[in-house]
Amino acid sequence: MTSLTLVRTIAARPSLVFEALVEPDGIRGWWGPDGGPVLVAETEPRVGGRFLVRFRMLDGTEHESSGEYLDYDPPHRLAMSWHWSGDEDEGGTSRIDIRLRAVGSGTELTFTHAQLASDASRDSHSWGWNGALDKLEAMFPA
């Protein structure tokens, strides 16, 4: 098993960033690695609640992820199980942990995706999450 950790500074207070992480309207603004649309964003943001997100990439391929919220402490922490449909990780479950910390007039976001099946999966998710987090940052211009 392997993991990746990404750290970003976002020009918004933690409560606004947290909301974008868990509310369907917020998710539609940043989920997915490129400019393709989010087709489905369903969330039950609470411990034990479920989420389902389906998006289409610019190349026309569609991808879906789902899971359960394991930790829900707004606006500081969010953890969820992660099930990815449609690639080498099909059938496997990994874990995402997100920590938000107020810094100056913004938020430091630490994003960790753990329990990934292989280095190739880690590298693919790193590319995808970096693209998504670029879009999340762009939702809150400085």
C-alpha positions as CSV (number, residue, x, y, z in Angstrom):
1,M,0.0,0.0,0.0
2,T,1.2,3.5,-0.7
3,S,-0.1,7.1,-0.2
4,L,0.3,10.7,-1.4
5,T,0.0,14.0,0.4
6,L,-0.6,17.3,-1.2
7,V,-0.6,20.7,0.5
8,R,-2.3,23.8,-0.9
9,T,-3.0,27.3,0.4
10,I,-6.4,28.5,-0.6
11,A,-7.5,32.2,-0.4
12,A,-10.7,31.6,1.7
13,R,-11.5,30.9,5.3
14,P,-11.7,27.2,6.3
15,S,-15.5,27.2,6.6
16,L,-15.9,28.1,2.9
17,V,-13.3,25.6,1.8
18,F,-14.9,22.9,3.9
19,E,-18.3,23.6,2.4
20,A,-16.8,23.3,-1.1
21,L,-15.5,19.9,-0.1
22,V,-18.8,18.4,1.0
23,E,-21.7,20.3,-0.6
24,P,-22.8,19.2,-4.1
25,D,-22.7,22.7,-5.5
26,G,-19.1,23.1,-4.3
27,I,-18.1,19.7,-5.5
28,R,-19.4,20.6,-9.0
29,G,-16.9,23.4,-9.1
30,W,-13.7,21.4,-8.5
31,W,-14.0,17.6,-8.7
32,G,-12.1,16.0,-11.6
33,P,-8.7,16.6,-13.0
34,D,-9.6,18.7,-16.0
35,G,-12.3,21.1,-17.2
36,G,-14.9,18.3,-17.8
37,P,-18.3,18.5,-16.0
38,V,-19.4,16.8,-12.8
39,L,-22.5,14.8,-13.8
40,V,-23.6,13.6,-10.4
41,A,-22.7,14.9,-6.9
42,E,-24.6,13.3,-4.0
43,T,-23.5,13.8,-0.4
44,E,-24.7,13.0,3.1
45,P,-22.0,15.0,5.0
46,R,-21.9,13.4,8.4
47,V,-20.1,10.5,10.0
48,G,-21.5,7.3,8.4
49,G,-23.0,9.3,5.5
50,R,-22.3,8.4,1.9
51,F,-21.1,10.3,-1.2
52,L,-21.2,9.6,-4.9
53,V,-19.5,11.7,-7.6
54,R,-19.5,11.0,-11.3
55,F,-17.6,13.2,-13.8
56,R,-16.8,13.3,-17.4
57,M,-13.3,14.3,-18.6
58,L,-12.6,16.3,-21.6
59,D,-11.7,13.2,-23.6
60,G,-15.2,11.9,-23.0
61,T,-14.4,9.2,-20.4
62,E,-16.6,9.1,-17.3
63,H,-15.4,8.2,-13.9
64,E,-17.2,7.5,-10.6
65,S,-16.1,7.5,-7.0
66,S,-18.1,6.7,-3.9
67,G,-17.5,6.2,-0.2
68,E,-18.5,6.9,3.4
69,Y,-17.6,9.8,5.6
70,L,-15.4,8.5,8.4
71,D,-14.6,11.7,10.2
72,Y,-16.6,14.9,9.9
73,D,-15.4,17.9,12.0
74,P,-16.2,21.1,10.2
75,P,-14.2,23.2,9.3
76,H,-11.1,21.3,10.5
77,R,-11.1,17.7,9.4
78,L,-12.7,15.4,6.9
79,A,-12.0,11.7,6.2
80,M,-13.7,9.3,3.9
81,S,-13.4,5.9,2.4
82,W,-12.7,6.0,-1.3
83,H,-13.9,3.5,-3.9
84,W,-13.0,4.2,-7.5
85,S,-14.9,2.6,-10.3
86,G,-13.4,1.8,-13.7
87,D,-9.7,1.3,-13.5
88,E,-7.0,-0.8,-11.9
89,D,-8.3,0.2,-8.4
90,E,-11.8,-1.2,-9.2
91,G,-13.1,-3.1,-6.2
92,G,-10.5,-1.6,-3.8
93,T,-11.1,0.9,-1.1
94,S,-8.6,3.5,0.0
95,R,-8.8,6.4,2.4
96,I,-8.8,10.2,2.1
97,D,-7.9,12.5,5.0
98,I,-8.2,16.3,4.6
99,R,-7.1,18.8,7.2
100,L,-7.8,22.5,7.1
101,R,-5.9,25.1,9.1
102,A,-6.4,28.9,9.1
103,V,-3.3,30.7,7.8
104,G,-3.4,34.5,7.5
105,S,-6.5,35.3,5.4
106,G,-6.7,31.8,3.9
107,T,-6.6,28.1,4.6
108,E,-3.8,25.5,4.4
109,L,-5.3,22.3,3.1
110,T,-3.4,19.1,3.6
111,F,-4.8,16.3,1.5
112,T,-3.7,12.7,2.0
113,H,-4.9,9.7,-0.1
114,A,-3.7,6.5,1.7
115,Q,-4.0,2.8,1.2
116,L,-3.6,3.0,-2.6
117,A,-2.9,-0.3,-4.2
118,S,0.3,0.5,-6.1
119,D,2.8,3.2,-7.1
120,A,1.1,3.5,-10.5
121,S,-2.3,4.1,-8.7
122,R,-0.6,6.7,-6.5
123,D,0.9,8.5,-9.5
124,S,-2.5,8.5,-11.4
125,H,-4.3,9.8,-8.3
126,S,-1.6,12.4,-7.8
127,W,-2.2,13.7,-11.3
128,G,-6.0,13.7,-10.8
129,W,-6.0,15.3,-7.4
130,N,-3.5,18.0,-8.4
131,G,-5.8,18.9,-11.3
132,A,-8.8,19.0,-9.0
133,L,-7.1,21.0,-6.3
134,D,-6.0,23.5,-8.9
135,K,-9.7,24.0,-9.7
136,L,-10.5,24.2,-6.0
137,E,-7.9,27.0,-5.6
138,A,-9.3,28.8,-8.6
139,M,-12.8,28.9,-7.0
140,F,-11.4,31.3,-4.4
141,P,-9.1,33.8,-6.3
142,A,-6.8,35.9,-4.1
